[in-house]
Each structure stands twice: as structure tokens, then as C-alpha cells.
């Protein structure tokens, strides 16, 4: 993805990571079915998973497609699951489609579960699960140095 134009990224289907225009003007990042990722994924837009992820997943809108597998925690404003998830979910809006298999707790503002979906865990309704008004601050070396340097010791 680095150094490629938008047109080149859209054509590069075999790379496993694709970007396309979403309906609201934001980009959608896609992890294709042939790709497995171990680690933390942070997206500021929409993320669609067709492959496998072991680790944390943070994005505004997340779609776990049928056949996809996630092992780890998910934090999203909106989450739709058609595949398998093992981990804790924190999302304002959660939808479990009929092919979903979820093992873990769900913290949500709204939860919709279609018939035939499998859910093993606890669900807890909270008013503001994911704070949509602000993102967690990103610390930098300079701000950390200023913070520690401004302390007076007596």
C-alpha cells in the first residue's frame, strides 16, 4: 500500500489488503480470505475481514464476513459479524447475522441477533461503550519528554 496510487491499490487484488471507496466517502480496508494476520489492527475508517486475524481489532465500522475468523478483542462503533469471533467485543451497535459464531462477552448499546446465530458468553448493555466523540490520544516522545521535564522536584 505504501507508495501506490489509489488506482494501483484497487487493481492489486492479490496483495490481500485492498481499499475502496465507502458509501460515506471514507476508505474501506479489506483483509482477503487468503490472508492471516497476527497483531493489532487499528483503522480509522471501515474494515472488512474475509481472512483470519489473531489479535486486537479497532476501527469505526467492522464487518466480519462469513468464513472469516477473529481471535482477539474487537472495539468498534458498528460491528456486523457473519463469521467466527473468539474474544471480547466493545461496540455501540452489534449485529450477529445467522452464520455468526461468537464466543466471548459483548458490551454494546444495541445488539441484534438473527435466528441461527451462535452466541456463547454474556451481553451487557451500556449507554456509551465506544466514545465516538474522541479517539485515545497518541503519545509522542516530545510530549512525554515535556511532561517529565516540567516536573519540579524539591
N, C-alpha and C positions, 0 to 999 in steps of 0.2 A: 504494500500500500504506500510505502514511502517513496516519494518522487514520481508517482504515477498521476496522470490526469484522471479526472472523473470518468471520461470515456474509456480509458485504458482499464480502469478498475472494473467497470461494468462488463467489459469483454472478457476479463480474466476470471472465468468461472472456475477453472481448475485449481485456483490458489486456495480455495477453502474459505477465504474472507472476501465478502462482496459488499458493496454499498450501492444502494439505490434510493431514489427519491421517495420519501414517505408522503402520505396524503397531506400532512400539515407542514410540509416544507423542510422537515428535518430528515437527516440521513438515517437509513436503517442498516445496521451492521448484521451480517449473516455468517453463521458458522455452519458450513455444509455438512452433510451426512458422513462424508469420508474423513472428517477431522475430529481428533480428540485433543482437548486442551487441559493441562494441569496447571492451576494457578488462579489468580484473582483477575476477573474481568470487570472493568469499570467503563461504562458507556454513558454519555450524556444525552443520548437520544434513544432510539428504539433498537432492540437487539432481538434477533430471531435465531433460535438454536435448532439445528437439524441433527447435529452430531452429539459428541459426548464432552461433558465438562466435569472435572473434579476440582472443586474449589469454589470460591465465592463469586457471585454474580451480582453486580449493581448496575442498574440502568433505569431510565424513566419508564419505558414500556418494554416488557419482556414477553416473548412468545416462545414456548417450549413445544415444538412440533411433535406430531405423532412419530414415534421411533427414536426420538431424542432422549438422552439420559443425562441427568444432572445429579451429582453427588456433592452437596455442599449447600451453604446458605444463600438465599436469594433476597435481595432488597430491591423493591421496585414500586413505582407509583401505581402501575397497572400490570397485572400478570395474567396470562392465559396459558393453561397447561393442557396439552394433549398427549404428552409423553410421560416419562418417569422422572420423579424427583424424590431424592432422599436427603432431607435436611430441613432446617427451619426457614420459614417464609415470613417476611415482613413486607406487606404491600397494602396500599389503600384499597384497591379493587382486585379481587382474585376470582378467576373463573376456572373451574375444573370441567373440561369437556368430557364426553362419555368415554374416551380412551385414556384418560388420565389415571396415573397410579402415583399417589403421594404418600410417603412415609415420613412423617415429621409434623411439627406443630405449625399452625398458620395463625399469624397475628394480622388482622385485617380490619378495615372499616366496613367493607361489604364482601360477601362470599356467595358465589353461585356455584352449585354443584349439579351437573347434569346426571340423569339416570345412567347407571352402569359405570360411573367413575368410582375409583377405589381410593379411599382416604383413610389412613390409619394414623391417628395422632389426635392432638387437641386443637380446637379452634378457639380463638379469643378475639372478640370484637373490641377494638379500641377506636377512639374518635380520630386521633391523628397518629397513625402508625408511621408513615413516612412524611416528614416535613417537606412539603413541596415548595415552600417559600424561600428556603435557603439550603445550600449544599454545605457539607462539612468543610471548614477552612483547610486550605492546603498550606502546611508549614514549609517555610523555606529556611535555608541556612542563615540568611541575613536576618530574618525576623527572629529566629532563635538566638542569634548572637546578640542582637539588640536587646532582647528581653533579658538575657542573662547578664549582659553588660550594664544594664540600667539598675541592677540591684545594688543597694548600698549595704555594706556590712560594717557593723560597729562593734 
